[in-house]
Amino acid sequence: MSTLVGMQLSGRYRLDAQIGAGGMSTVYRAFDQTLERQVAIKLMHREIASDSDQLERFRREARAVAQLNHPYVVGVIDAGEDDGTPYIVFEYVEGETLKDRIRRLGRLPVGEAVAYAIEVARALGAAHDHQIVHRDVKPQNVLIDEEGTAKVTDFGIARSLTEEGLTADGRVLGTTDYVSPEQALGQDVGPQSDLYSLGVVLFEMLTGDVPFHGENQVSVAMKHVREELPDVQMRRPEVSSALAAVVDRATAKDLGERYATDRELIDDLEDVLAIETARSGQATGEATAVIRTLPARARRRLPLRMRHPVWLVIALLLIAAAVAVALILLADRTERGAQGTRNIPTPKNTNLQPLSLKQGAAKDYDPYSTDKSEHPLEAKLVVDGEKNTSWSTETYEGGVLNNKPGVGIYVIADPSVAARAIEILTPTKGWSGAIYVAKGGPPKSLDGWTKLGAITSAKPTQRIQFDTAGNEYRYYLVWITKLPPGGDKVEISEIRLFK
């Protein structure tokens, strides 16, 4: 096919270079001599053009994508035939494929991976709104332009939900590294199949590799049918529980457990991007651009400096600087022994001494829910030294914990310590629970923790003393088992450790 470089199609498009090839067509960078711009042209192989089914599939791609006018979809400009050879003219995207990017960088930054997943999900949402299922979602079919934006391409095996015939039941199409279980089995394929494939793409962006390998495509396809994806957090520990839950739900084998709509997946991805940005305190790459498009619901999770105009941020920084100076002056008046403990008061009539906990050394703990999280962004508020800020559980209707044995929050002692007491400040009185500890972990279920004490009816200031028998522990868990009478949640403003 290289001999076609230099030829003109329909007296208008000059083929300048081959940039891709598949079993059905070859893609060229071309020059539109009428409008004087670069384009991409997919030219069907001559030997296949005589096959009426293949020809109709090729024409259908042009019709399908021509319906879509979306910033994250590579748009169709024109279509035609030259000397009996059909072609489709697309906008030309200068850059690389998402697959190339993963091969070049390995694991992508978490925020960038989520941002690309949002852009692809929005593109698929536009296609699904037009009753078009892509059926071959993979990083090879996602182009990253020079500005870093993702654009979905190659709807070559796309199917309109209103069409029948060319992709009848029993025929498996798509790349098996990303194929959904139902597609691997030759069953009916709908929008949820594209969402499964996108979940696998997100897994690859986060881990740098596809979830399954096998001797051939059939063996890989059967793994998608029979095996759960590897735990993304085991492959990359810094992935949050919220993001891992999105991957798990997107790639659920059971359609009833998988995301039902694009909107559900997009909403969760947008929340996760805000959560990840708040955790890291910054955004890089395409995450920066996508953050600007987040709805108000998700933007509320972002740090204040990312939610407001620059002039307001500068004003707040000036105020913060003034406050910092005041705090420094105040700190000079305190005893040196109080430094590092956030001025935690020493309990009277005891020999307990407060332990210093690092900023942010707290994490929510909800191992028995689907998303494995319980207001993760608020967790650091229990170790910030401020009584007026609180972490809270979710709101539970009817005052029950949705058949869960409990939820909680733990603080992290660094280094491990044989604490003698824990003090809990809570504006919610009357809840019940227990104190647990662990050395290595944190454990994934309550079975891995050791119970040290109980809380029968919490008071505003609740101190529980215990004996670790000299054992040093790193994780100290406040486990809530029962909500207060008439209440639907529990708030905790501070957790303090003493030795």
C-alpha positions in Angstrom: 0.0 0.0 0.0 3.0 2.3 0.3 2.8 3.0 -3.4 -0.4 5.0 -2.7 1.6 7.8 -1.0 1.6 10.8 -3.3 -1.7 9.9 -5.1 -4.8 12.1 -4.9 -8.3 10.9 -4.0 -11.2 12.5 -5.8 -8.8 15.2 -7.1 -8.8 16.8 -3.6 -6.9 14.7 -1.0 -3.2 14.1 -1.4 -1.9 11.1 0.5 1.4 12.2 2.2 2.3 9.4 4.6 1.0 6.1 6.0 0.3 6.4 9.7 -1.6 3.2 10.5 -2.9 -0.1 9.1 -5.4 -2.8 10.0 -6.9 -5.8 8.5 -9.6 -3.8 6.8 -8.1 -0.4 6.0 -5.0 1.8 5.9 -4.8 5.2 7.5 -2.9 8.1 5.8 -2.0 11.6 6.8 -3.2 13.6 3.9 -3.6 17.2 2.7 -6.9 18.6 1.8 -6.0 20.8 -1.2 -9.4 22.5 -1.2 -9.4 23.8 2.4 -5.6 23.7 2.7 -5.4 21.6 5.9 -4.1 18.3 7.1 -6.6 15.5 7.5 -6.5 11.7 8.2 -7.9 9.4 5.6 -8.9 5.8 6.2 -8.8 4.0 2.9 -10.4 0.6 2.6 -8.3 -2.2 1.1 -9.3 -2.9 -2.5 -9.5 -6.7 -1.9 -12.0 -6.2 0.9 -14.1 -3.6 -0.8 -15.7 -6.3 -3.0 -17.1 -7.9 0.2 -20.6 -6.4 0.6 -20.7 -7.0 4.4 -17.3 -5.4 4.9 -18.2 -2.5 2.7 -21.4 -1.9 4.6 -19.5 -2.0 7.9 -17.0 0.6 6.6 -19.8 2.9 5.4 -21.6 2.5 8.6 -18.6 3.8 10.5 -18.7 7.0 8.5 -22.4 7.3 9.1 -22.1 6.6 12.8 -19.3 9.0 13.6 -20.7 11.7 11.4 -23.6 11.9 13.9 -21.2 12.8 16.7 -19.9 16.3 17.2 -18.0 16.1 20.4 -14.6 17.5 21.7 -13.4 14.0 22.7 -14.4 12.2 19.5 -12.3 12.3 16.3 -14.7 13.9 13.9 -15.6 12.8 10.4 -15.1 15.5 7.8 -16.0 13.7 4.5 -16.5 10.3 2.9 -16.4 9.1 -0.6 -15.1 6.6 -3.2 -12.2 6.8 -5.6 -12.0 4.3 -8.4 -14.2 1.9 -6.5 -12.2 2.3 -3.2 -14.2 3.8 -0.3 -12.5 6.2 2.1 -13.4 8.3 5.2 -11.8 11.6 6.0 -11.2 12.5 9.6 -9.8 15.4 11.5 -6.1 15.0 11.8 -4.8 14.6 15.4 -1.1 15.3 15.9 0.2 13.3 18.9 0.2 9.7 20.1 -2.2 7.0 21.1 -3.0 6.4 24.7 -1.3 2.9 24.3 1.9 4.6 23.1 1.8 6.9 26.1 1.4 3.9 28.5 4.3 2.1 26.8 6.4 5.2 27.0 5.6 6.2 30.6 4.4 3.0 32.2 1.9 3.8 35.0 0.4 7.2 34.4 0.0 9.7 37.2 -3.2 8.8 39.1 -4.9 12.2 38.4 -4.0 12.0 34.7 -5.4 8.4 34.4 -8.7 9.5 35.9 -8.8 12.6 33.7 -8.4 10.5 30.5 -11.0 8.1 31.7 -13.4 11.0 32.2 -12.8 12.3 28.7 -13.2 8.8 27.1 -16.4 8.2 29.2 -17.8 11.5 28.0 -17.1 10.6 24.4 -18.8 7.2 24.9 -21.7 8.9 26.5 -22.2 11.0 23.4 -22.0 7.9 21.2 -24.5 6.0 23.4 -26.9 9.0 23.4 -26.9 8.4 19.6 -27.6 4.7 20.1 -24.0 3.8 19.0 -21.9 1.2 20.8 -18.2 1.5 20.1 -17.5 -2.3 20.8 -13.7 -1.8 20.6 -12.7 0.6 23.4 -8.9 0.2 23.9 -6.0 2.6 24.4 -5.0 2.1 20.8 -8.2 3.8 19.8 -7.7 6.8 22.0 -5.6 9.6 20.5 -3.8 12.1 22.7 -3.4 15.4 20.9 -0.6 18.0 21.3 -2.5 19.7 24.1 -3.0 16.5 26.0 -6.7 15.9 25.3 -8.0 12.4 24.7 -10.1 11.8 21.5 -11.8 8.5 20.8 -11.4 7.1 17.3 -12.0 4.0 15.2 -15.6 3.2 15.3 -14.9 0.5 12.7 -16.9 -2.2 14.4 -19.4 0.2 16.1 -23.0 -0.9 16.0 -26.2 1.1 16.2 -28.6 -0.4 18.7 -31.3 0.0 16.0 -29.3 -2.1 13.4 -29.2 -5.8 13.0 -27.3 -8.2 10.8 -23.7 -7.5 10.6 -22.8 -8.2 14.2 -25.2 -11.0 14.9 -25.2 -12.9 18.2 -22.4 -15.4 18.4 -19.8 -13.3 16.7 -17.1 -11.9 18.9 -15.6 -8.5 17.8 -13.1 -6.4 19.7 -9.7 -6.7 21.2 -9.7 -9.5 23.8 -7.4 -7.6 26.2 -10.3 -5.3 26.9 -13.3 -7.4 25.8 -16.4 -7.6 28.1 -17.6 -11.0 29.3 -20.8 -10.8 27.3 -19.0 -9.8 24.2 -16.5 -12.7 24.7 -19.4 -15.1 24.9 -21.0 -13.6 21.7 -24.0 -12.3 23.5 -25.9 -9.0 23.0 -23.6 -6.0 23.5 -24.8 -2.7 24.8 -23.3 0.5 26.3 -22.3 -1.4 29.5 -19.9 -3.4 27.4 -18.0 -0.2 26.4 -18.0 0.8 30.1 -16.4 -2.5 31.0 -13.7 -2.0 28.4 -13.1 1.5 29.7 -12.7 0.1 33.2 -9.9 -2.2 31.9 -8.3 0.7 30.1 -8.3 2.6 33.4 -6.8 -0.4 35.1 -4.0 -0.4 32.5 -3.4 3.3 32.9 -3.0 2.9 36.7 -0.9 -0.3 36.7 1.0 -0.1 33.3 -0.3 -3.5 32.2 -3.5 -5.2 31.1 -5.1 -7.4 33.8 -4.9 -10.8 31.9 -2.3 -12.6 29.8 -2.7 -15.9 28.1 -1.4 -18.2 25.3 -3.8 -16.8 22.8 -6.8 -14.4 22.4 -9.3 -17.0 23.3 -7.6 -17.8 26.7 -7.5 -14.1 27.5 -11.2 -13.7 26.6 -12.2 -16.6 28.8 -10.3 -15.0 31.7 -12.5 -11.9 31.3 -15.5 -14.3 31.6 -14.3 -16.3 34.5 -11.8 -14.4 36.6 -11.9 -11.3 38.6 -9.5 -8.5 37.7 -6.4 -8.3 40.0 -6.7 -5.9 42.9 -5.6 -2.6 41.5 -4.5 -1.4 45.0 -2.2 -4.5 45.2 -0.6 -3.5 41.9 -0.4 0.2 42.9 -0.9 0.9 46.6 -1.3 4.6 46.3 -4.6 4.2 44.4 -7.4 5.3 46.8 -10.2 3.1 47.9 -12.7 5.4 46.1 -10.8 4.9 42.8 -10.4 1.2 43.3 -14.2 0.9 43.8 -14.8 2.6 40.5 -12.5 0.2 38.7 -14.2 -2.8 40.4 -17.7 -1.6 39.5 -16.9 -0.7 35.9 -15.4 -4.2 35.4 -18.1 -6.2 37.3 -19.0 -9.4 35.4 -22.6 -9.1 36.4 -24.4 -6.4 34.4 -26.6 -5.7 37.5 -23.5 -4.8 39.5 -21.7 -2.9 36.7 -22.4 0.8 36.0 -25.8 1.0 34.3 -25.1 4.3 32.5 -22.3 6.6 31.4 -23.6 9.3 33.7 -23.1 7.1 36.8 -19.5 6.3 35.8 -18.7 9.9 34.9 -20.1 11.2 38.2 -18.0 8.8 40.2 -14.9 9.5 38.1 -15.4 13.3 38.6 -15.7 12.8 42.4 -12.6 10.7 42.4 -10.6 13.2 40.4 -11.5 15.9 43.0 -10.6 13.5 45.8 -7.2 12.5 44.3 -6.4 16.2 43.6 -7.3 17.1 47.2 -5.1 14.2 48.5 -2.1 15.3 46.5 -2.7 19.0 46.8 -1.9 19.6 43.1 -3.0 18.6 39.6 -0.7 18.0 36.6 -1.1 17.2 32.9 -4.6 16.7 31.6 -6.0 16.5 35.1 -5.6 20.3 35.2 -7.7 20.8 32.1 -10.4 18.4 33.2 -10.7 19.9 36.7 -11.8 23.1 35.1 -14.8 21.2 33.6 -15.9 19.5 36.8 -19.5 20.3 38.0 -20.0 22.2 41.3 -20.8 18.9 43.1 -17.3 17.6 42.5 -15.5 21.0 42.7 -16.6 21.3 46.3 -14.1 18.5 47.1 -11.2 20.5 45.7 -8.8 22.6 47.8 -10.0 26.2 48.1 -7.1 27.6 45.9 -8.3 25.4 43.0 -12.0 26.5 43.3 -11.6 30.2 43.2 -10.1 32.9 41.0 -6.5 33.8 41.3 -7.1 37.2 42.9 -9.1 35.5 45.7 -6.4 32.9 46.3 -3.8 35.7 46.6 -6.0 37.5 49.1 -6.4 34.3 51.1 -2.7 33.7 51.0 -2.0 37.1 52.4 -4.5 36.5 55.2 -3.0 33.1 55.8 0.5 34.7 56.0 -0.7 37.2 58.6 -2.3 34.4 60.6 0.9 32.4 60.4 2.9 35.3 61.8 0.5 35.6 64.7 0.7 31.8 65.3 4.5 32.0 65.3 4.5 34.8 67.9 2.0 32.8 70.0 4.1 29.7 69.7 7.2 31.5 71.0 5.3 31.9 74.3 4.5 28.3 74.7 6.8 25.8 76.4 9.1 23.8 74.1 7.8 20.5 75.5 4.4 21.2 73.9 5.8 21.4 70.4 4.7 18.6 68.1 1.6 17.6 70.2 -0.7 20.4 68.9 -1.1 21.7 72.5 -3.0 18.6 73.5 -3.8 19.1 77.2 -2.3 16.5 79.6 -5.1 14.8 81.5 -5.2 15.9 85.2 -4.4 13.5 88.0 -2.9 10.9 85.6 0.6 10.1 84.4 -0.5 10.1 80.8 1.6 12.0 78.3 0.2 13.1 74.9 1.6 11.5 71.7 2.3 13.6 68.6 0.5 12.5 65.5 1.6 13.7 62.1 -0.6 16.0 60.1 -3.1 13.9 58.1 -2.2 10.7 60.0 -5.8 9.5 60.0 -7.9 7.5 57.6 -11.5 6.4 57.2 -12.2 2.7 57.5 -15.3 1.0 55.9 -14.2 -2.5 54.7 -17.8 -3.8 54.4 -19.2 -1.3 51.8 -18.9 -1.3 48.1 -16.8 1.8 47.8 -14.6 1.0 50.9 -14.7 4.6 52.0 -16.5 6.8 54.5 -15.9 10.5 53.9 -12.1 10.0 53.2 -11.4 13.7 52.7 -12.6 14.6 56.2 -10.4 12.0 58.0 -7.5 14.4 58.5 -9.8 16.7 60.6 -9.6 14.4 63.6 -5.8 15.1 64.0 -5.8 18.8 63.0 -6.0 20.1 66.7 -9.3 21.9 65.9 -12.4 21.0 68.0 -14.6 22.8 65.5 -13.8 20.6 62.6 -15.1 17.0 62.3 -15.1 13.8 60.4 -18.5 12.1 60.1 -19.9 8.9 59.0 -22.3 8.7 56.1 -25.9 9.5 56.9 -27.8 6.3 57.5 -31.6 6.4 57.2 -33.5 4.8 60.0 -30.4 5.0 62.3 -29.0 1.6 61.2 -25.6 1.0 59.5 -27.1 -0.7 56.4 -26.5 -4.2 57.8 -22.7 -3.5 58.2 -21.0 -4.6 61.4 -19.7 -1.1 61.7 -17.6 1.8 60.3 -14.7 3.7 61.7 -11.7 5.9 61.5 -8.1 5.1 62.6 -5.1 7.2 63.5 -1.5 6.3 62.5 1.3 6.3 65.1 4.7 6.9 63.4 6.7 5.3 64.8 4.6 2.5 66.3 4.0 3.0 70.0 2.6 1.2 73.1 -0.2 3.7 73.8 -2.0 3.6 77.1 -5.1 5.6 76.3 -7.1 7.1 73.5 -9.3 10.2 73.8 -12.2 10.9 71.5 -13.9 14.3 71.2 -17.3 14.0 69.6 -20.3 16.3 69.2 -22.5 13.2 68.9 -23.4 11.7 72.2 -24.7 8.2 72.8 -23.1 6.1 70.1 -21.4 2.8 70.8 -18.3 1.1 69.5 -14.9 -0.2 70.4 -11.1 0.5 70.1 -9.0 -1.8 68.0 -5.2 -1.9 67.2 -3.0 -3.4 64.5 0.7 -3.6 63.8 1.0 -4.2 60.0 -1.6 -3.3 57.6 -4.0 -1.8 58.0 -6.0 -5.0 58.0 -8.6 -5.3 55.2 -11.3 -6.6 57.6 -12.0 -6.3 61.3 -10.7 -9.9 61.8 -7.1 -8.6 61.5 -7.5 -6.1 64.4 -7.0 -6.7 68.1 -9.7 -5.3 70.4 -8.5 -3.3 73.4 -11.6 -1.5 74.8 -15.2 -0.7 74.4 -17.4 2.4 74.2 -20.9 1.8 75.5 -22.4 5.3 75.2 -20.1 8.0 74.0 -19.7 11.3 75.9 -18.5 14.6 74.4 -15.0 13.7 75.7 -14.5 10.0 75.9 -11.2 8.6 77.2 -10.5 4.8 77.1 -7.5 3.4 78.9 -6.0 0.1 78.0 -3.0 -2.2 78.4 -1.1 -3.3 75.3 1.2 -5.5 77.4 4.2 -3.5 76.1 3.3 -4.3 72.4 3.8 -1.4 70.1 1.0 -0.7 67.5 0.9 1.5 64.5 -2.9 1.7 63.8 -5.5 2.7 66.4 -9.1 2.3 65.2 -12.2 3.9 66.6 -14.9 1.4 65.4 -18.5 2.6 65.5 -21.1 -0.3 65.9 -24.3 1.5 66.9 -25.6 5.0 66.1 -27.0 7.1 68.9 -30.7 6.9 69.7 -32.6 8.9 67.1 -29.4 9.7 65.2 -28.4 9.0 61.6 -24.7 9.6 61.8 -21.7 10.1 64.1 -19.2 13.0 64.1 -15.7 12.9 65.6 -13.8 16.1 66.0 -10.5 14.9 67.5 -8.7 11.6 68.3 -5.8 11.8 70.7 -3.3 9.2 71.8 -1.5 9.0 75.2 1.4 6.9 76.6 
